[in-house]
Amino acid sequence: MSGLRVVPAWRQGHDRLYVCLTDGRSVAWYDRESSRVNLLSDDLRGDVLEALGPFLTGPVTVGPPPVPTPAELARLSLHPDDDLAPNRPGEALQIALDRDPGPPHRLRPDPRRRALTAEQAVGDALEALEGAGWHTLHSIPLPGGDRIHHLVIGPGGLFAVHTLYARKQRVLVADPMVSLGRRDPRPLLRGVRSYADRAAYALTAEVHPVLALTDPADLKVTVPLRDVRVLRDTDLSGLARLGGLLKPADVEALHAVARDRGTWGRV
């Protein structure tokens, strides 16, 4: 059979080569990461492998597409409005600023923009863990107008990450109080723990609280912290070294539950 075309594409987090007919319909795809050729019609096996020949390196597995896992089926059944996975870091703040950007000239910077900068920086750092088997959800809405800034799920467990803009400021942590620069201390760690507890209730799994600081000039913790981590945004990559707690199937199943907006309606 002639006329098959090979088209590169990035789909669902995977680098793939699609084999298409002249009318654009796909008859197979090659997933580079798994070295697998997925055939939609075994009758075209020879033609597909011939078309993919120049792109294949090493041994490959050839066969029909794998059956979706329960987690994948749950994801596919979500209505787009109920799927939190597409949320950007700081999604709620971005929407609020788009709706009400505030006056063009202010005596002081809009605190929402600093908060957005912090959530975006932390979100970028957490999304860099994706290749190590982690998933991150951003701006998870909770009843009462609260939000979990970031929820991280991976081999090392689950983490509810709350961000704080601290650029070029000294941060002093005296559990549960957090002092930022010359401002009065606030009991921020109580809120950080509360968000993690609410996430644990929704997911029926242990969730660890994390306070992430963006670009502080100095960080001092006066006493050992109880069940909460306080990290610079540049140190979040260390979460990738945690493992041995959740299997890949558990990570996928928890991610499928967490990305459903309905999971968070009663916490």
C-alpha positions in Angstrom: 0.0 0.0 0.0 1.4 3.4 -0.9 0.6 6.9 0.2 1.1 6.5 4.0 2.4 9.6 5.7 4.3 9.9 9.0 3.4 12.9 11.0 5.2 13.8 14.3 3.0 15.1 17.1 3.0 15.6 20.9 -0.1 14.0 22.4 -1.1 13.5 26.0 2.4 14.1 27.2 4.0 11.6 24.7 6.3 12.1 21.7 4.5 10.2 18.9 4.8 9.5 15.2 1.4 9.0 13.5 1.0 7.0 10.4 -1.8 8.5 8.3 -3.7 7.7 5.1 -3.9 10.3 2.3 -7.3 11.5 3.7 -5.6 12.2 7.2 -7.0 9.3 9.1 -4.5 7.6 11.4 -3.9 3.9 11.0 -1.1 3.6 13.6 1.2 5.5 15.9 4.7 5.0 17.2 5.3 6.0 20.9 9.0 6.8 21.1 9.1 6.5 24.9 7.6 3.0 25.1 9.1 1.9 21.8 5.7 0.6 20.8 3.9 0.7 17.4 0.1 0.7 18.0 -1.8 -0.7 15.1 -5.5 0.2 14.5 -5.6 -2.4 11.7 -3.3 -5.5 11.7 -3.9 -5.8 7.9 -1.6 -2.8 7.4 1.2 -4.1 9.7 3.7 -4.4 6.9 3.0 -1.1 5.3 3.0 0.7 8.6 6.4 -0.8 9.6 7.8 0.1 6.2 6.7 3.7 6.5 8.1 4.0 10.0 11.3 2.2 9.1 13.6 5.3 8.9 12.4 6.4 12.4 12.6 3.2 14.4 15.7 2.7 16.6 16.3 -0.7 18.3 13.6 -3.3 19.0 10.0 -2.3 19.1 6.7 -3.9 20.2 4.0 -4.0 17.6 0.3 -4.6 18.4 -3.1 -3.1 19.0 -3.4 -0.1 21.4 -3.3 -1.1 25.0 -6.6 -1.3 26.9 -7.2 1.9 28.9 -6.6 1.6 32.6 -9.4 2.5 35.1 -7.6 5.8 35.8 -7.5 6.7 32.0 -11.2 5.8 31.6 -12.0 8.0 34.6 -10.1 10.9 32.9 -11.8 10.4 29.6 -15.2 10.4 31.2 -14.7 13.9 32.8 -16.6 16.8 31.3 -14.1 19.5 30.3 -15.6 21.9 32.8 -15.0 19.4 35.6 -11.4 18.6 34.7 -8.9 20.6 36.8 -5.8 19.3 34.9 -5.7 22.1 32.3 -5.5 24.8 35.1 -2.5 27.0 34.8 -0.4 27.9 37.8 -2.3 30.8 39.4 -5.4 30.1 37.3 -7.9 31.8 39.7 -5.7 34.9 40.1 -5.2 35.2 36.4 -9.0 35.0 35.8 -9.6 37.6 38.6 -7.0 40.0 37.0 -8.4 39.6 33.6 -11.9 40.5 34.9 -10.7 43.3 37.1 -7.2 44.5 36.3 -7.5 47.4 38.8 -6.5 51.0 38.2 -3.7 51.6 35.7 -1.7 53.7 38.2 -1.3 52.6 41.8 0.8 53.8 44.7 1.7 50.2 45.5 1.9 47.1 43.3 -1.2 45.0 43.1 -0.6 42.2 45.6 -2.5 39.8 43.3 0.2 40.2 40.6 2.9 39.3 43.1 1.0 36.3 44.3 0.5 35.3 40.6 4.2 35.6 40.0 4.9 33.3 43.0 2.4 30.7 41.9 3.7 30.7 38.4 7.3 30.3 39.6 6.4 27.4 41.9 4.2 25.9 39.3 7.0 25.8 36.8 9.3 24.2 39.3 6.8 21.5 40.1 5.9 20.8 36.5 9.6 20.0 35.9 9.0 16.9 38.0 6.6 15.4 35.4 9.3 13.3 33.8 10.1 11.6 37.1 6.6 10.2 37.4 4.9 13.1 39.2 1.7 15.0 38.4 0.8 18.5 39.5 -2.6 20.2 39.7 -2.9 23.9 40.1 -5.4 26.3 41.7 -7.8 23.7 43.1 -11.0 25.4 44.2 -12.4 24.6 47.7 -15.7 25.5 49.2 -15.7 28.9 50.8 -13.5 30.6 48.2 -10.3 28.9 49.4 -7.8 27.3 47.0 -5.0 24.7 47.1 -2.3 26.5 45.1 -0.7 23.2 43.9 -1.2 19.5 44.6 1.7 17.3 43.7 1.2 13.5 43.4 4.1 11.2 42.8 6.2 8.2 43.9 7.1 10.0 47.2 3.4 10.7 48.1 1.0 13.7 48.0 1.9 17.3 48.8 -0.3 20.4 49.1 1.9 23.3 48.2 1.1 26.8 49.3 3.2 29.6 47.8 4.4 32.9 49.3 6.0 35.8 47.4 9.2 36.6 49.2 11.5 38.1 46.6 14.6 39.7 48.3 13.1 39.5 51.7 14.2 37.8 54.9 11.8 35.1 56.1 11.7 34.0 59.7 9.7 30.8 60.6 8.7 30.2 64.2 6.0 27.6 63.9 3.2 28.5 63.2 4.2 32.1 62.7 6.0 33.3 59.5 7.6 36.8 59.3 8.2 38.3 55.9 10.6 41.3 55.9 9.5 43.9 58.4 5.8 42.8 58.4 4.1 41.5 61.4 4.3 37.7 61.8 1.3 35.7 60.7 0.2 32.1 61.6 0.6 31.0 57.9 1.6 27.4 58.8 -1.8 26.8 60.3 -3.4 27.5 57.0 -0.8 25.4 55.1 -1.7 22.4 57.3 -5.4 23.1 57.0 -5.2 22.9 53.2 -3.3 19.6 53.4 -5.9 18.2 55.8 -8.7 19.1 53.5 -6.9 17.5 50.6 -6.4 14.3 52.7 -10.1 14.2 53.5 -11.1 14.6 49.9 -8.6 12.0 48.6 -8.7 9.6 51.6 -4.9 9.6 51.5 -2.1 11.2 53.5 -1.2 14.7 52.1 1.9 16.5 53.3 1.8 20.3 53.7 4.5 22.5 52.1 5.1 26.2 52.1 7.1 27.3 49.1 8.9 30.7 49.1 9.9 32.4 45.9 13.3 33.9 45.8 13.8 34.9 49.5 16.9 36.8 50.5 17.3 34.6 53.6 15.3 31.8 55.3 15.6 31.1 59.0 13.7 28.4 60.8 13.9 28.8 64.6 12.8 25.3 65.7 12.4 22.0 63.9 9.0 22.0 62.1 6.3 19.5 62.8 4.9 17.6 59.7 5.4 20.6 57.4 8.1 21.5 54.9 9.2 25.1 54.2 11.2 25.2 51.0 12.6 27.8 48.5 11.1 27.4 45.0 14.6 26.4 43.8 14.6 23.4 46.3 11.3 21.9 45.1 13.2 19.7 42.7 14.3 17.7 45.7 10.8 16.2 45.9 11.8 14.0 42.9 14.3 12.2 45.1 11.5 11.0 47.3 10.1 7.6 46.3 9.1 4.1 47.4 5.7 5.1 48.7 3.3 5.0 45.7 3.4 2.7 42.7 2.8 4.2 39.3 -0.7 2.8 39.2 -1.5 4.4 42.5 -0.2 7.8 41.3 -2.4 7.6 38.2 -5.5 6.6 40.2 -5.0 9.4 42.7 -4.4 11.9 39.9 -7.6 10.8 38.2 -9.6 11.4 41.3 -7.9 14.7 42.2 -8.4 16.3 38.8 -12.2 15.9 39.1 -13.8 19.1 40.4 -16.5 17.1 42.1 -13.9 15.5 44.5 -13.4 18.9 46.2 -17.0 19.9 46.7 -17.4 18.9 50.4 -14.1 19.6 52.1 
